[in-house]
């Protein structure tokens, strides 16, 4: 027969064992389970990132172009977008040297207002007039550029095209198969209102 003192000692010993924490074997089992789950989820996360990269660049670019329209109207100086395959550079027109003189278009060596860089394998294929056919492959490069002006009057003009002509920018996500709905995007710039809309192709 156990005495009350023995029962108290047994309870204290059991409590001490439960307060001791986890054994090394238990910790190793948990680490292995976490490692297996991480290995299984990595391809899913990578694919989601590849999908999101093209979408994020397209909608960031559309937002920045829409902001150009507002800035051009408020500053009364047009803003030119230099569209390259791997980035879009935004530069403001320069005010005329004398009052009433026409503003001067910026060159690619002038200071930047902002730039919108594309991530790896996200490329701007081309920027064309809305009535032109979509490009089937890359036309622009890191040095070959297409230009669009956001005018102080609130419109937009594809440089080198008849007035008024808007622009359509084609973006491609090289990380995805051509059958994916997120493989190609387009950004439409309205010539009369400079309204910018982005969507999948």
C-alpha positions in Angstrom: 0.0 0.0 0.0 1.3 3.4 -1.0 1.5 6.1 1.5 0.2 9.6 0.8 3.8 10.7 0.6 4.6 8.2 -2.2 1.6 9.4 -4.2 2.8 13.0 -3.9 6.3 12.0 -5.0 5.0 10.1 -8.0 2.9 13.1 -9.1 5.9 15.4 -8.7 8.0 13.1 -10.8 5.4 12.9 -13.5 5.0 16.6 -13.5 8.8 17.1 -13.8 8.9 14.7 -16.8 6.1 16.7 -18.5 7.9 20.0 -17.8 11.1 18.8 -19.3 10.0 19.7 -22.9 10.4 17.7 -26.1 12.8 14.9 -26.8 15.4 15.2 -29.6 13.5 12.5 -31.6 10.2 14.4 -31.4 12.0 17.6 -32.6 13.6 15.8 -35.5 10.2 14.4 -36.6 8.7 17.9 -36.6 11.7 19.2 -38.6 11.3 16.4 -41.2 7.6 17.1 -41.6 8.2 20.8 -42.1 10.9 20.0 -44.7 8.6 17.7 -46.7 5.8 20.3 -46.7 8.2 23.1 -47.8 9.5 20.9 -50.7 6.0 20.1 -51.8 4.9 23.8 -51.8 7.9 25.3 -53.6 6.8 24.5 -57.2 3.4 25.9 -56.5 4.8 29.2 -55.0 7.3 29.5 -57.9 4.5 29.1 -60.5 2.3 31.7 -58.7 5.2 34.1 -58.7 5.8 33.7 -62.4 2.1 34.3 -63.1 2.1 37.4 -60.8 5.2 38.9 -62.3 3.6 39.6 -65.7 0.4 40.8 -64.3 2.1 43.0 -61.7 4.3 44.7 -64.4 1.4 45.3 -66.7 -0.8 46.9 -64.1 2.0 48.9 -62.6 2.8 50.2 -66.0 -0.8 51.1 -66.7 -1.1 52.9 -63.4 2.1 54.9 -64.1 0.9 55.9 -67.5 -2.4 57.0 -66.2 -0.5 59.1 -63.6 1.4 60.7 -66.5 -1.8 62.0 -67.9 -2.7 63.7 -64.6 0.8 65.2 -64.2 0.9 66.5 -67.8 -2.5 68.3 -67.3 -1.5 69.7 -64.0 2.0 70.8 -64.9 0.9 72.0 -68.4 4.0 70.1 -69.8 3.6 66.9 -71.8 5.3 63.7 -70.5 7.0 61.3 -72.9 7.1 57.5 -72.3 10.1 55.8 -73.7 9.0 52.2 -74.1 11.9 49.6 -74.3 11.6 45.8 -74.1 12.8 45.6 -70.5 11.6 49.0 -69.0 9.6 52.1 -69.6 11.2 55.5 -68.8 9.1 58.6 -68.3 10.5 62.0 -69.0 8.8 65.5 -68.9 8.9 67.9 -71.8 11.1 71.0 -71.2 9.5 74.5 -71.1 10.3 76.8 -73.9 13.3 79.2 -73.5 11.1 82.2 -73.8 7.5 82.9 -72.7 5.1 81.5 -75.3 7.7 79.3 -76.9 6.8 75.7 -77.6 8.0 73.1 -75.1 10.9 70.9 -76.2 10.5 67.1 -76.4 12.9 65.2 -74.0 15.7 63.0 -75.3 16.7 59.7 -73.9 19.6 61.4 -72.1 17.4 63.8 -70.2 16.7 63.3 -66.5 14.1 60.7 -65.6 10.8 61.4 -64.0 10.3 57.7 -63.2 11.1 54.3 -64.6 9.1 51.1 -64.6 11.4 48.1 -64.8 10.3 44.7 -66.0 11.4 41.5 -64.2 13.3 38.7 -65.9 11.4 37.1 -68.8 8.8 39.8 -68.8 9.1 41.7 -72.1 7.4 44.5 -73.9 7.1 43.2 -77.4 6.0 46.4 -79.2 3.9 49.5 -79.0 1.8 50.2 -82.0 -1.3 52.1 -83.2 -4.5 50.5 -82.0 -5.5 49.6 -85.6 -2.2 47.7 -86.2 -1.9 44.0 -85.9 -0.5 42.5 -82.7 3.2 41.6 -82.9 4.0 37.9 -83.2 7.5 38.3 -81.6 9.7 40.9 -80.0 10.2 44.1 -81.9 11.6 46.4 -79.1 15.0 45.7 -77.4 16.9 47.2 -74.5 18.0 50.0 -76.9 15.3 50.1 -79.6 12.5 52.4 -78.3 8.9 53.3 -79.1 7.5 56.7 -77.9 4.1 57.9 -76.7 3.3 61.5 -75.4 0.8 62.3 -72.7 -0.2 65.8 -73.6 -1.0 68.8 -71.4 -4.5 68.9 -73.1 -5.4 65.5 -71.6 -4.9 63.4 -74.7 -2.1 61.0 -75.8 -0.2 60.7 -79.1 1.8 57.8 -80.5 5.0 59.6 -81.7 5.5 59.3 -85.4 1.8 58.4 -86.2 -0.9 60.6 -87.6 -2.8 62.8 -85.1 -4.8 61.7 -83.2 -3.5 58.1 -82.7 -3.4 56.3 -79.3 -1.2 53.4 -78.5 -1.4 49.7 -77.7 1.5 48.2 -75.7 1.9 44.4 -75.9 3.6 42.6 -72.9 4.6 38.9 -72.8 5.4 36.7 -69.8 8.2 34.4 -71.0 8.0 32.2 -67.8 4.6 30.8 -68.9 3.5 28.6 -71.8 1.8 30.3 -74.6 -1.5 28.6 -73.7 -1.6 30.3 -70.3 -4.2 33.0 -70.0 -1.5 35.1 -68.3 1.0 34.7 -71.1 0.2 38.0 -72.9 -1.2 41.3 -71.9 -2.0 44.6 -73.6 -2.3 48.1 -72.5 -4.5 50.5 -74.5 -4.0 54.2 -74.4 -6.9 56.3 -75.7 -5.8 59.3 -77.9 -8.5 61.7 -76.9 -8.7 61.1 -73.1 -5.3 59.3 -72.5 -7.4 56.8 -70.5 -5.2 53.7 -69.9 -6.7 50.2 -69.7 -4.9 46.9 -69.2 -6.1 43.4 -69.9 -5.0 40.0 -71.0 -4.8 39.3 -74.7 
